[in-house]
Amino acid sequence: MTGVRPAAGSGALQGRVIVVTRPRQQAGELADAIAAQGGLPLLFPLLEIGPAPDPAPLEQVAARLGEFRLAVFVSPNAVQYALPTLLASRPWPPTLQAVAVGPGTVRALAAAGIASCLCPATRFDSEALLELPELAPAQVAGQGVLILRGNGGRELLGDTLAARGARVERLACYSRSGPGAGSGEFLARLEAGGLDALILSSSEALAHLLALVPAAGPRQRLLDLPLFVPHARIAAGASAAGFTRVVLTEAADAGLLAGLCAYNWPQS
């Protein structure tokens, strides 16, 4: 766990301790934006990201990358952990269309030299991706589609594309696991009432959070914290789990920051 960062000047979040639970690799920009608004971001990754335990499947796919028509990167982590191997011995095939679920993944691909990328315009999830005309049944039937993702996760995208006639391969190019050491400080701050809000960006992170906080003791304090989430599916899960102040924001870091800044914080 990373301690509270100092506040920067004044702003809409002045003095508010905001727990950022994104994986460590994706937490920095949002934490900096919170600090720029006077908030105190507390980094507590609820998902640990690392390389896949066996690199062989990715190496084998890299050798036949030209067989695919679409390569779907589900997150910036997929770009980070898959692309170096995919490009180790050949350039990106000109016939292979890169597809990204969200803008962070688009930026990661662009930084690696892949500028032509399909991505939803507003909602950033599998459902929005499947609405793209390029992924319609007539476009994907008979085509090879590679989905680059972490272990586990939702099967909606791959199952739907397969039902539309695509030849789908799912490849876990990175691993995801629950939080390691560091929950003690978070629990101590929670029990002491030293937190103002939480940010959650995945249903998996929500499950890890609930598993960390015992049903007795600080659980109710956790459930009463304002919880900011960028997707209706996460909001529904949080409400079902008993969170009393769930705030559904627009997508990505910008949406979460706007929701935090617009929130009606109690006067101290």
C-alpha positions as CSV (number, residue, x, y, z in Angstrom):
1,M,0.0,0.0,0.0
2,T,1.2,3.5,-0.8
3,G,0.7,6.3,1.7
4,V,-1.3,9.4,1.2
5,R,0.2,11.8,-1.2
6,P,0.4,15.5,-0.2
7,A,-2.3,17.8,-1.4
8,A,-1.5,20.3,-4.1
9,G,-2.9,23.7,-3.5
10,S,-6.6,24.1,-3.2
11,G,-9.5,22.6,-5.1
12,A,-12.8,20.8,-5.0
13,L,-11.3,17.9,-3.1
14,Q,-9.3,19.9,-0.6
15,G,-8.2,17.6,2.3
16,R,-10.4,14.6,1.2
17,V,-8.7,11.2,1.5
18,I,-9.7,9.3,-1.6
19,V,-8.8,5.6,-1.9
20,V,-7.7,4.7,-5.4
21,T,-8.0,0.9,-5.9
22,R,-6.8,0.6,-9.5
23,P,-3.9,-1.7,-10.3
24,R,-0.7,0.1,-9.5
25,Q,0.2,0.5,-13.2
26,Q,-2.9,2.5,-13.9
27,A,-3.3,4.5,-10.7
28,G,-0.8,7.3,-11.2
29,E,-2.7,9.6,-13.5
30,L,-5.9,9.5,-11.5
31,A,-4.0,10.0,-8.2
32,D,-2.2,13.0,-9.6
33,A,-5.5,14.5,-10.8
34,I,-7.0,14.1,-7.4
35,A,-4.0,15.7,-5.8
36,A,-4.3,18.6,-8.3
37,Q,-7.8,19.2,-6.9
38,G,-6.4,19.3,-3.3
39,G,-7.4,15.8,-2.5
40,L,-5.2,13.2,-0.7
41,P,-5.1,10.1,-2.9
42,L,-4.4,6.8,-1.0
43,L,-3.2,4.1,-3.4
44,F,-4.5,0.7,-2.4
45,P,-4.4,-1.7,-5.4
46,L,-7.1,-4.4,-5.1
47,L,-5.7,-6.2,-8.2
48,E,-2.1,-7.1,-8.6
49,I,-1.0,-7.5,-12.3
50,G,1.9,-9.5,-13.5
51,P,3.1,-11.6,-16.5
52,A,1.4,-14.8,-17.4
53,P,3.1,-17.8,-15.7
54,D,3.7,-19.6,-19.0
55,P,5.0,-17.4,-21.9
56,A,4.7,-20.3,-24.4
57,P,1.1,-19.7,-25.6
58,L,1.8,-16.0,-26.3
59,E,5.0,-16.9,-28.2
60,Q,3.1,-19.5,-30.2
61,V,0.4,-17.0,-31.2
62,A,3.0,-14.4,-32.1
63,A,4.4,-16.9,-34.7
64,R,1.0,-17.0,-36.5
65,L,-0.3,-13.4,-35.8
66,G,-1.1,-12.9,-39.5
67,E,-3.9,-15.5,-39.3
68,F,-6.1,-13.1,-37.4
69,R,-8.3,-10.3,-38.7
70,L,-8.9,-8.6,-35.3
71,A,-6.8,-8.4,-32.2
72,V,-8.7,-7.2,-29.2
73,F,-6.8,-5.7,-26.3
74,V,-9.0,-5.6,-23.2
75,S,-6.8,-3.2,-21.2
76,P,-3.5,-1.3,-21.1
77,N,-2.1,-4.4,-19.3
78,A,-2.8,-6.5,-22.3
79,V,-0.8,-4.1,-24.4
80,Q,2.1,-4.0,-21.9
81,Y,2.4,-7.7,-21.5
82,A,1.5,-9.0,-25.0
83,L,2.8,-6.5,-27.5
84,P,6.6,-6.9,-26.9
85,T,6.3,-10.6,-27.6
86,L,3.9,-10.2,-30.5
87,L,6.4,-7.7,-32.2
88,A,9.6,-9.4,-31.2
89,S,10.3,-11.0,-34.5
90,R,8.0,-9.2,-37.0
91,P,6.1,-5.9,-37.4
92,W,2.4,-5.6,-36.8
93,P,0.7,-7.2,-39.8
94,P,-1.0,-4.6,-42.0
95,T,-4.1,-6.8,-42.4
96,L,-4.6,-7.1,-38.6
97,Q,-7.0,-4.5,-37.0
98,A,-6.2,-3.6,-33.4
99,V,-9.3,-3.2,-31.2
100,A,-9.4,-1.6,-27.7
101,V,-12.1,-1.6,-25.1
102,G,-11.2,1.9,-23.8
103,P,-9.1,5.1,-24.4
104,G,-6.3,4.1,-22.0
105,T,-5.7,1.1,-24.2
106,V,-5.8,3.2,-27.3
107,R,-3.1,5.4,-25.9
108,A,-1.0,2.5,-24.9
109,L,-1.2,1.1,-28.5
110,A,-0.4,4.4,-30.0
111,A,2.6,4.8,-27.8
112,A,3.8,1.4,-29.2
113,G,3.3,2.6,-32.8
114,I,-0.1,1.1,-33.5
115,A,-2.2,4.2,-34.3
116,S,-5.1,2.6,-36.2
117,C,-7.4,1.2,-33.5
118,L,-11.1,0.6,-33.2
119,C,-12.6,1.7,-29.9
120,P,-16.1,2.6,-28.6
121,A,-16.9,6.4,-28.5
122,T,-18.6,6.6,-25.1
123,R,-19.1,3.5,-23.0
124,F,-16.0,1.4,-22.6
125,D,-17.0,-2.2,-22.1
126,S,-17.7,-5.4,-24.0
127,E,-21.2,-4.4,-24.7
128,A,-20.2,-1.2,-26.4
129,L,-17.4,-2.9,-28.3
130,L,-19.9,-5.4,-29.7
131,E,-22.1,-2.5,-31.0
132,L,-19.3,-1.4,-33.4
133,P,-20.3,-2.0,-37.0
134,E,-16.9,-3.6,-37.6
135,L,-17.8,-6.3,-35.2
136,A,-21.2,-7.0,-36.7
137,P,-22.0,-10.6,-37.7
138,A,-21.4,-9.9,-41.5
139,Q,-18.0,-8.5,-40.7
140,V,-16.6,-11.1,-38.4
141,A,-18.1,-14.3,-39.7
142,G,-15.3,-16.7,-40.7
143,Q,-12.6,-14.2,-39.4
144,G,-9.9,-14.9,-36.8
145,V,-10.3,-12.9,-33.7
146,L,-7.6,-12.8,-31.0
147,I,-8.7,-11.6,-27.5
148,L,-5.7,-10.6,-25.3
149,R,-6.7,-10.4,-21.7
150,G,-5.8,-11.5,-18.1
151,N,-6.7,-14.7,-16.5
152,G,-10.4,-15.1,-15.9
153,G,-12.7,-12.2,-16.7
154,R,-16.0,-12.0,-18.5
155,E,-16.7,-14.3,-21.5
156,L,-19.3,-12.1,-23.1
157,L,-17.1,-10.7,-25.8
158,G,-15.6,-14.0,-27.0
159,D,-18.9,-15.9,-26.7
160,T,-20.8,-13.3,-28.7
161,L,-18.2,-13.0,-31.4
162,A,-18.1,-16.8,-31.7
163,A,-21.9,-16.9,-32.0
164,R,-21.5,-14.4,-34.8
165,G,-19.3,-16.8,-36.7
166,A,-15.8,-15.6,-35.8
167,R,-13.0,-18.0,-35.0
168,V,-12.2,-16.7,-31.5
169,E,-9.0,-17.4,-29.5
170,R,-8.8,-16.1,-26.0
171,L,-5.2,-15.7,-24.7
172,A,-4.3,-14.8,-21.0
173,C,-1.2,-12.7,-21.6
174,Y,-1.1,-11.4,-18.0
175,S,-2.1,-12.6,-14.6
176,R,-4.5,-10.9,-12.1
177,S,-4.6,-11.7,-8.4
178,G,-6.0,-10.2,-5.2
179,P,-4.0,-7.6,-3.1
180,G,-0.9,-8.8,-1.4
181,A,0.5,-7.2,1.7
182,G,-0.6,-3.8,2.8
183,S,-4.3,-4.3,3.8
184,G,-3.4,-3.6,7.5
185,E,-2.9,0.1,6.9
186,F,-6.1,0.4,4.9
187,L,-8.1,-1.4,7.6
188,A,-6.6,0.7,10.3
189,R,-7.5,3.9,8.5
190,L,-11.0,2.6,7.8
191,E,-11.6,1.7,11.4
192,A,-10.3,5.1,12.6
193,G,-12.6,7.0,10.2
194,G,-9.7,8.4,8.3
195,L,-11.1,7.8,4.8
196,D,-13.5,10.1,2.8
197,A,-14.3,8.0,-0.3
198,L,-13.4,5.0,-2.4
199,I,-12.9,4.5,-6.2
200,L,-13.6,1.1,-7.7
201,S,-13.1,0.3,-11.4
202,S,-14.0,-3.4,-11.6
203,S,-16.4,-5.9,-10.1
204,E,-13.4,-8.2,-9.4
205,A,-11.9,-5.4,-7.2
206,L,-15.2,-5.1,-5.4
207,A,-15.1,-8.8,-4.5
208,H,-11.6,-8.5,-3.2
209,L,-12.5,-5.5,-1.1
210,L,-15.5,-7.2,0.5
211,A,-13.3,-10.3,1.2
212,L,-10.8,-8.1,3.0
213,V,-13.2,-6.3,5.3
214,P,-14.7,-8.6,7.9
215,A,-18.5,-8.6,8.3
216,A,-18.1,-7.4,11.9
217,G,-16.0,-4.4,12.9
218,P,-15.3,-1.9,10.1
219,R,-17.7,-3.4,7.5
220,Q,-20.5,-0.9,8.1
221,R,-18.0,2.0,8.1
222,L,-16.9,0.7,4.7
223,L,-20.4,0.4,3.3
224,D,-21.2,4.0,4.4
225,L,-18.3,5.5,2.5
226,P,-19.1,7.3,-0.8
227,L,-18.2,4.8,-3.5
228,F,-17.4,6.2,-7.0
229,V,-17.7,3.7,-9.9
230,P,-17.5,4.2,-13.7
231,H,-19.9,1.5,-14.8
232,A,-23.5,0.5,-14.0
233,R,-22.6,-3.1,-13.5
234,I,-20.2,-2.3,-10.7
235,A,-22.7,0.1,-9.2
236,A,-25.4,-2.6,-9.1
237,G,-23.0,-5.0,-7.5
238,A,-22.0,-2.5,-4.9
239,S,-25.5,-1.6,-4.0
240,A,-26.4,-5.3,-3.7
241,A,-23.5,-5.7,-1.3
242,G,-24.9,-3.0,0.9
243,F,-23.0,0.2,0.0
244,T,-25.3,3.1,0.9
245,R,-23.7,5.9,-1.2
246,V,-22.8,4.6,-4.7
247,V,-22.0,7.3,-7.2
248,L,-22.1,6.2,-10.9
249,T,-19.8,8.5,-12.9
250,E,-18.9,8.8,-16.5
251,A,-16.2,6.5,-17.8
252,A,-12.4,6.6,-17.4
253,D,-10.3,8.8,-15.1
254,A,-11.9,12.0,-16.4
255,G,-15.4,10.7,-15.5
256,L,-14.3,9.6,-12.0
257,L,-12.6,12.9,-11.3
258,A,-15.6,14.9,-12.5
259,G,-17.9,12.8,-10.2
260,L,-15.6,13.4,-7.2
261,C,-15.4,17.1,-7.8
262,A,-19.2,17.4,-8.2
263,Y,-20.1,15.4,-5.1
264,N,-21.8,17.2,-2.3
265,W,-19.2,16.7,0.3
266,P,-20.2,17.3,4.0
267,Q,-18.9,20.5,5.5
268,S,-16.1,19.8,8.0
